[in-house]
Amino acid sequence: MKTVLNKTAKFVACALLAGGMVQSAQAANWLMLQGTEPTDSAPRAKVWGFIQAQYQSDSSTPNAGQGYIPPKLIGPDFTTQETFNINRARIGVRGAGMPLDSKVNYFFLAEFGNNGITAPDGGSAKITDASITLNHIKGAKVRVGLFKTPGSEEVYQGIMIFDYVNFTNYAAQQLIERVPNQNYTANISPQTLPIGTSLNGFEDSVGAARDTGVQVFDTFKMGNWEHSYSVMMGNGNGLNTTDNDSNKDTYLYWSSELVYGGQGARREGMKFFAWSQSGKRLLDNTNDSTHNPVAYDRKRSGAGVAYLKMPFRARFEYNKADGMIMVGPQSATFDMNPAGAPGNGENGTASAYYLDVGYYVPGTNWEIDGRYEVYNRLEGDQFETEWVTTTIGAQYHLNKKTRVSFNHEMRDVEAIKFATGAGPNAQVDGIDARTSVQLTHIF
C-alpha cells in the first residue's frame, strides 16, 4: 500500500519541477474561442480540422489466469497492448453570416478517427459539434445546439493543442462520459489474448464532454482582468441530439484571468476557474426481462488555476464526482460487482487532482512536459481504488501547426482496502507503464 509520505514526496517533486519549469494554450479563453467569431473580420465559412496519428504500447501484465482488463489494453478497441491508430481525424467549418448579419455565427465539426466517439457503433463518422451563437444581447450571448460543455480546463480546451496523448484517469473515466445502455448489460469478465469478447459493455459512444442545449455566456474586461461566465441547460445525453427523459442537466462556469498579452489560443495569462455540472441518468440495473430504469443523480465539479508566460506553463485542478461513477467500459452496470453494493458506482463518489507543468526550451523547437495525478474512485467504499500516475513527456514543434509528442506514463493502481492479489487487486495488480508517440497536424 502506498504511504502518505510517498504520495507527498511525489507531489512535492512535481511542485519543485513546476518552479523550475513553469507553445501552449493554458490560459486561453475557451468559452469565447469555441463559441464566438470576431464580429468585424470573421469569414463566412472557414474550413479547418486536424489529424492525430499515434502509436501506443502498454507493458501491463495479465491476472493469474492470463486475463486482461481495459486499463491494460489500448483503447478504443481494447484488443491489444501495442498498436498504431488514427486517433482523431476531424474536419469542420465555422464562420459568421456576414454581410447579412455579423452577429450570428456557427460552428460545425465531425469526427472520422478511431476513438470512443466512433468505435462503439462500428466506426462511422460522428457529428461532435453543430451550434449557432446569437450575439444580439449585450452581456448575454446565446449559443444553441450540440457543443462542448464548459467544465474542467483539461477537457474544455481544444484537443488539438492538448499537451499529452492521453487524458488523466479521472477525466477519461468520469468526464468523457459513458452514456448508460437502454437495458441491463452484465459486467464482462477479463479476457485472454486474442480477445474473444469485446471488453466494451457500452452500446453508445462516449459523451465526449458534449451536450445538446442552450447556453448563455459572455466575457467582461476590467483593466487587465477578463471575467467570463456561462450558464447552460442541456439534455444530459451526450452526443445524442435528442433526449431520453424529461430530466435536464445544468452547467455553471466562471473564470477570471489576469491577461499578460497575446491573443487566441496562445494568449498568456493566469486564469482561475470553477465549474459544476448536475443532472440525472437513467440506468436499468435489474437483471431480468423487464425494462425498469431508475434515475440516478450525476454531479461533477471542480476548480483550478492555469498559467502561461513563455517559456513556462503550469496548471492545477481539483475535481469531484458524485453519482454515476463509471468503473470501466467492461462494467456497464456501473458496479464493481454484479451484486451492486459494495462497489456501487451509481451512488458512489470520486475525487482527483493533478499538477501539469511545461517548459519551452529557449532557442529550440522542444517542449518538456510533466504531469502528476492522483484519483480516488468509490471513496469510502470497500472497493475504493487509488490511481496514481506520473507522466513525463516531450514535444517537438516542426512548425506552428505540426508537432510530435512523446509520453511515458508510470501508473500504479491499488484497491486500498484489499491485500495484494486479493479482491479488485487480482485484476488491477500489474497495471504498468504506457508509452506513446503522436503526430498532430492542424489545417
C-alpha positions, 0 to 999 in steps of 0.5 A, spaced: 500 500 500 502 506 498 504 511 504 502 518 505 509 520 505 510 517 498 504 520 495 507 527 498 514 526 496 511 525 489 507 531 489 512 535 492 517 533 486 512 535 481 511 542 485 519 543 485 519 541 477 513 546 476 518 552 479 523 550 475 519 549 469 513 553 469 507 553 445 501 552 449 494 554 450 493 554 458 490 560 459 486 561 453 479 563 453 475 557 451 468 559 452 469 565 447 474 561 442 469 555 441 463 559 441 464 566 438 467 569 431 470 576 431 464 580 429 468 585 424 473 580 420 470 573 421 469 569 414 463 566 412 465 559 412 472 557 414 474 550 413 479 547 418 480 540 422 486 536 424 489 529 424 492 525 430 496 519 428 499 515 434 502 509 436 501 506 443 504 500 447 502 498 454 507 493 458 501 491 463 501 484 465 495 479 465 491 476 472 493 469 474 489 466 469 492 470 463 486 475 463 486 482 461 482 488 463 481 495 459 486 499 463 491 494 460 489 494 453 489 500 448 483 503 447 478 504 443 478 497 441 481 494 447 484 488 443 491 489 444 497 492 448 501 495 442 498 498 436 498 504 431 491 508 430 488 514 427 486 517 433 482 523 431 481 525 424 476 531 424 474 536 419 469 542 420 467 549 418 465 555 422 464 562 420 459 568 421 453 570 416 456 576 414 454 581 410 447 579 412 448 579 419 455 579 423 452 577 429 450 570 428 455 565 427 456 557 427 460 552 428 460 545 425 465 539 426 465 531 425 469 526 427 472 520 422 478 517 427 478 511 431 476 513 438 470 512 443 466 517 439 466 512 433 468 505 435 462 503 439 457 503 433 462 500 428 466 506 426 462 511 422 463 518 422 460 522 428 457 529 428 461 532 435 459 539 434 453 543 430 451 550 434 449 557 432 451 563 437 446 569 437 450 575 439 444 580 439 444 581 447 449 585 450 452 581 456 448 575 454 450 571 448 446 565 446 449 559 443 444 553 441 445 546 439 450 540 440 457 543 443 462 542 448 460 543 455 464 548 459 467 544 465 474 542 467 480 546 463 483 539 461 477 537 457 474 544 455 480 546 451 481 544 444 484 537 443 488 539 438 493 543 442 492 538 448 499 537 451 499 529 452 496 523 448 492 521 453 487 524 458 488 523 466 484 517 469 479 521 472 477 525 466 477 519 461 473 515 466 468 520 469 468 526 464 468 523 457 462 520 459 459 513 458 452 514 456 448 508 460 445 502 455 437 502 454 437 495 458 441 491 463 448 489 460 452 484 465 459 486 467 464 482 462 469 478 465 477 479 463 479 476 457 485 472 454 489 474 448 486 474 442 480 477 445 474 473 444 469 478 447 469 485 446 471 488 453 466 494 451 459 493 455 457 500 452 452 500 446 453 508 445 459 512 444 462 516 449 459 523 451 465 526 449 464 532 454 458 534 449 451 536 450 445 538 446 442 545 449 442 552 450 447 556 453 448 563 455 455 566 456 459 572 455 466 575 457 467 582 461 474 586 461 476 590 467 483 593 466 487 587 465 482 582 468 477 578 463 471 575 467 467 570 463 461 566 465 456 561 462 450 558 464 447 552 460 441 547 460 442 541 456 439 534 455 444 530 459 445 525 453 451 526 450 452 526 443 445 524 442 441 530 439 435 528 442 433 526 449 431 520 453 427 523 459 424 529 461 430 530 466 435 536 464 442 537 466 445 544 468 452 547 467 455 553 471 462 556 469 466 562 471 473 564 470 477 570 471 484 571 468 489 576 469 491 577 461 499 578 460 498 579 452 497 575 446 491 573 443 487 566 441 489 560 443 496 562 445 494 568 449 498 568 456 495 569 462 493 566 469 486 564 469 482 561 475 476 557 474 470 553 477 465 549 474 459 544 476 455 540 472 448 536 475 443 532 472 440 525 472 441 518 468 437 513 467 440 506 468 436 499 468 440 495 473 435 489 474 437 483 471 431 480 468 426 481 462 423 487 464 425 494 462 425 498 469 430 504 469 431 508 475 434 515 475 440 516 478 443 523 480 450 525 476 454 531 479 461 533 477 465 539 479 471 542 480 476 548 480 483 550 478 488 555 476 492 555 469 498 559 467 502 561 461 508 566 460 513 563 455 517 559 456 513 556 462 506 553 463 503 550 469 496 548 471 492 545 477 485 542 478 481 539 483 475 535 481 469 531 484 464 526 482 458 524 485 453 519 482 454 515 476 461 513 477 463 509 471 468 503 473 470 501 466 467 500 459 467 492 461 462 494 467 456 497 464 452 496 470 456 501 473 458 496 479 464 493 481 460 487 482 454 484 479 451 484 486 451 492 486 453 494 493 459 494 495 462 497 489 456 501 487 458 506 482 451 509 481 451 512 488 458 512 489 463 518 489 470 520 486 475 525 487 482 527 483 487 532 482 493 533 478 499 538 477 501 539 469 507 543 468 511 545 461 517 548 459 519 551 452 526 550 451 529 557 449 532 557 442 529 550 440 523 547 437 522 542 444 517 542 449 518 538 456 512 536 459 510 533 466 504 531 469 502 528 476 495 525 478 492 522 483 484 519 483 480 516 488 474 512 485 468 509 490 471 513 496 469 510 502 467 504 499 470 497 500 472 497 493 475 504 493 481 504 488 487 509 488 490 511 481 496 514 481 500 516 475 506 520 473 507 522 466 513 525 463 513 527 456 516 531 450 514 535 444 517 537 438 514 543 434 516 542 426 512 548 425 506 552 428 501 547 426 505 540 426 508 537 432 510 530 435 509 528 442 512 523 446 509 520 453 511 515 458 506 514 463 508 510 470 501 508 473 500 504 479 493 502 481 491 499 488 484 497 491 486 500 498 482 496 502 484 489 499 491 485 500 495 484 494 492 479 489 486 479 493 479 482 491 479 488 485 487 487 486 487 480 482 485 484 476 488 491 477 495 488 480 500 489 474 497 495 471 504 498 468 507 503 464 504 506 457 508 509 452 506 513 446 508 517 440 503 522 436 503 526 430 498 532 430 497 536 424 492 542 424 489 545 417 
